[in-house]
Amino acid sequence: MRARTGDERAVLGAFLDLHRAVVLRKVRDLTDADAARRLVPSATTLAGLVKHLTIVERNWFQALLDPAPGDRFPTSEEDAAASFTLSEGETLADLVTAYEAQCARSRELAARFPLDHVVGQPQLGEVSLRWILVHLIEETARHAGHADILRELTDGETGAV
């Protein structure tokens, strides 16, 4: 991480980018079959984690900071479960490309606003961009840990990064 002594925005962005990169490293060089393999009782898979995090990025940044007509912030348990579910024909390469593009879009949107910028959120009322960044750090780090365990179960590959 490069922003050890930067301002608050630089530190928050660096931590989020660190965890985004860990998730991507955990799926590097996997086959589609390995990435989609269920190794735990839940429906969580490595590919599903990448898909879920893409949707999380879109929801928290795009849907709240720059919503298009018809965008909505999903709030149901069905929405949450579907975010991990792979569709027929989805490949790991496509999911990674979509995640990288959505992360770039999230960075671009976050850069437009001060950390104190407040938006409405259907479940929480109002949240600041600062809160969104901290939440995304937490969410991405938690799923990076899941990816670490799933990768070890897949092929024995270990390591935090």
Secondary structure, 3 states (H helix, E strand, C coil): CCCCCCCHHHHHHHHHHHHHHHHHHHHCCCCHHHHHCCCCCCCCCHHHHHHHHHHHHHHHHHHHHCCCCCCCCCCCHHHHHHCCCCCCCCCHHHHHHHHHHHHHHHHHHHHCCCCCCEEEECCCEEEEHHHHHHHHHHHHHHHHHHHHHHHHHHHCCCCCC
